[in-house]
Amino acid sequence: MMRRSVAPTGMPVIERISKSASDTSAFHPGAFAPDNPTVKDVLSGAGGSGPHRALVVVDEGLARARPGFTRLVEAYFAACPGL
């Protein structure tokens, strides 16, 4: 798995991440819409399941198909303090 982030210099940083755990993946249209509380509720542990972490993966195909998707995800998490 590759992770892309931005260094303080503004240059992209790409890292290879290995993982051997079993996780649940979820796909939902509109999941990161500003008025959709689903992701926030799941990650904050609504219902007593405790707080959770998320890894949002945007592959090249998704980035090409939805050019603003990465900014949408970043804005969603920026608007949800504590996640």
Summary of the structure (lengths in Angstrom):
residues: 83
radius of gyration: 14.1
end to end distance: 22.3
largest distance: 41.0
contacts: 129
relative contact order: 0.14
helix: 28%
strand: 12%
